[in-house]
């Protein structure tokens, strides 16, 4: 198994990705790159001593050239939601407010990554990840994934499981489309033990609508709740990103909602996909009712407009 991973960006999210990769034990070599080399060195130096408690891994703070041979490179660098002013729950733009600034940052990063590790799968973690994945593609690196709605779907499952008093592992529920305010919750297919979750949680239409609104609010703005508490949404996305790396490195062919370029919609967005060593091997567009399908079309339109704007 080829197991070298690169991380570009040693901020809160990049550091969380590093720690999560160490804990999972799926990489044997991790190279951390940052525009401030001393910061990358500090993170690696801090982590390397306790990394002896985990499966063997070599940690390096390096330059872009040190990404050579990486099977996967995570890009976490850029302006985050707090510093970029994207923490207003009433702003429909949400994370898309960060796009122009982070696209400019990516225009410097991506050519360097491509020069050093042209065969690597690039995983865009920086917000907004979906249009930034298209920026990566447009800069010539074709093997690219967006973290997309993977974490959103985990949050959806968690919120449903808490209300049902069951383990989230046994809740089947998906969020598709944009990782952002236009994301679409697939309530029609959300199940526990083969039973529709709405039937288990609510007895009438009014109660169902109230529940839907509460859950969607908790999931859609979970990042802002985290930022209000600790300043950056980092640990959840760090663990989710490491899990995606594990899926790729182990060629698991796992089926997860993740962002990749979808020719049918003309943009990168998330639908359930078979993921392995080559990235997305197959897209499995789920069954949706008419409301959900229209929501996905609107989400795709929002993303197309965002990409066109840069």
N, C-alpha and C positions, 0 to 999 in steps of 0.2 A: 504494500500500500504506500503510495506517494503521500507524504504527510508533512510537507512544509507549507506553512501559512504565513502570509504577510498581513500586517495591519498598518494602514496609513492614518495617522492621527492618534496622539497619545493623550487626548483629553479624557473627560469623564466616560464617554461611551467606548472609546478605544481601549481604555484601561479595563473597563468592565468586560469587554470582549476577550482581552488577554487572560484575565483571571478565570473566566468561564471556560475558555479553551484548555487552560491548564487543568482545571477540575475535571473536565470530561475525559481528558487523556487521549484525544483523537489525533493530535498533532505531535510529531516528534521534534519539530523545529519551528519556532515562531520568531519572526523578525518584525520589530516595531519601528516604524519610521515616523518622524515628526519634523515639522519645519524648525522646531527648537530642539536640536539634538540632545541637549542636556536634560530636557524633560523626558524624552524617550529613555535615556539612560537611567534616569531616576526611577521611572516606573519599573523597568526591567530589573534594576538592582534590588529594589524593594521586593519584587515578586519572586526572584530566583531562589532566595533562601528557603522560603516555605514551599517552593515547588518540589523540593525533595520529598514531600509527603505525598505527591501525586505520581502517576506513571511518568517514566523518564521523558524529559523534554529539554531541548536546548533553547535558551532564550537569548535573543540578540537585540540590541539597539543599533540600527544601521541606517544606511542611506538607500535611495531607490535602487541602486545597483545591487544591493544585497537581497533584493526580492527575487533575483534570478533563481529559477528552479521551483518557485512556489506553485503549488497546484491551485491555490485559491488566495485571493487578496481581498480583504475587507477594506472599504474606504469609509472612515468615520469622521474625517476632517471636515471642518466648515463651521459656519455660524449656527448656533443652536437656537431653540425656540425662545428661550428667555432673552438672550442677547439680541435676537433678531426681531423681537416684538411680536411673536406669534402665540401669545398666551391669552387671547381674548376669546372666550367661549362664544361670543356673539358675532365674531368675524367669520363670515363664510369662507374666506380665503384660507384660514388656518395655516398649515405648514407651507402652503404655496407662497406665502409672503417671503420665504427664505430662498426661493428658487433663483432669482437673478444673482444674488450675492454668491450663493454656493455654486452656481454654474460657472461663474468666473473663477472661483477657486479650483473647480474641477478641470478647467481648461489648462491649468498649470500642472495639476497632479496626474491626470490620465495619460498624457503622452509619456511621462516618465515611467509610469507603471507599465505601459505597453512596451516601451523600449527594453525594460528589464525582464518582464514576465509576460510575453505576448501570448503564451499558451494558457495562462492562468484564467480561472473563472473569477471575474470581479463581482463581488457582492456589495451593492450600495446600501449602506446603513444610514448615512447622512440624510437628514430631512431636507426637502421632500424626496423620498427615495425613488418613486416611480418616474417622474420627469428627469431626475438626475441620471437614472439608468439609460434613458434615451440620449442624454448628453454624452454619456460614455460611449454608446453605440455610434453616435454621430462623430465622435472623435476617433473612430476607427477600431475600437475594441469590441468585438462582436459577442464574445462569451460573457454575458453580464446578466446578473439577477438583481432584482430589488427585494429587500426584505418584505416589502408590500404589506399584506394583511395577515401575515403569519402571527405576529404578536396580537393583533386585534382579535383574531379568531380564538387565541388562547384566553384573552380577556373575556370574550363572549362566553366561552365554555365555563370559565371560572364563575362569572356572575350567575349563570343559570344553575350551575352545580350548587352554589351557596344557597340559592333559594329552594332548591330541591333536596338539599341535605344529602347529596351523593358526591362521589369522587368525580372531579372534572375529567378524569381519564375515560369515563363512561358516558360522557356527553358528546354527541355528534352535532356540531354546529359550526357554521362558516360565516366569515365576513369576506366579501369580494369587492373588486374595484380598486379605488384609490386608498392608499394609506393616508386618510385625511377625512375632511368633513363630508365628502360625498360618498364615503364607503357605504356598502349595502349589506344589511343583515339578512341572511337567508332563513327567516323564521319558518317558512313553509316546509323546509326539510330538517329543521332542528329536532333531534330525537334523543330520547333516553330509553334504552331497552326496547326500541322499536315504536315507542309511544311519542306522539307530538308533545313537545315540551309545553306548549301553550295550553293544551288540554289538561296537563298535570298541574299547571300553575294557576290557572284561572278558570272560573266557572261560567263567565258570561263575557260578551263582547267588550263591555265597558271596562271590566277588570283586565282583560287582555290588552287593551290599548294603553291603559295606565302602566301595566307591567312592561310592555314593549318600550314605552317612552323612558321609563326609569332605567332599564337595562341599557338601552342605546346611549343614553346620556352618560351612564357610568363608564361605558366602554369607549365612546367617542372622545371623551375628554379626560380619560384616565391619565394621559401624559401631563395635562395641565395640573391635575390634582397632585401628581408627583412633584412637578416643578415648584408648585406652591410650598411644598414641604421641604425639599432638599436642593432645589435650584436647577436640577437637571434630571431628565428621565434617562436612566442609564442601566440599572441592574436587569430589568426585564428584557430590554433589547439586547443587552450583552449576552444573557443566557440563551435567548432565542437565536441570535446570530451564531453563537458557538454550535448550537444544535444543527443549524443549516450547514455549517462547515463539516460537522461530523457526517451528516447525510451524504454530502458530496464526496468526502474523502473515503468513506466506506462503501461508496456506490450502492447505497441502500435501496434505491428506487422507492423511496417513501413518497406517499401522496400527501402533499401539504398545500395550503393556499400560499402562493408566493408569486412575486411579480416577475414577468418576463414579457418581451415584446410579443404582442398578439396582433397578427396581420388583420384579423377580422375587425378589430377595433382601431387599428392604426396607431397604437400607442402601447407603452408598457403598463400593465395593470395585473391584478391578482385574480386568478381562478385556481381551483385545485389542479395540481400538476404532479407528474411523476418526476422525481428529482434524483439524480445520481451523479456519477463522476463527470458526465458530459453536461451537467446542468439540467435544464428542463428537457426531458426526453419526450414527454407527451403531455398535452393539455386535456383535462377532462372537464369540459364545461358542465356545471351541475344543472339539474332540473330546477327551474324557477317559475314562480307564478308571474302573471303579467306585470304586477306592481314591481316585483323584484327585477324583472328583465328591463323594464323601463328605467329603473333606478341605476342599473349597470350601464345602460346606454348614456344616461346623464353623467355618470361618473367618468366614463370614457371621454365624453365631450369636454368635460371640465379639464381633464388631463391633456387632451389635444390642444385646447386653447392655451393652456399653460406652456406647453412646449413651443407652440407657435409664437408665443410672446417673447421668447428668447432667441 
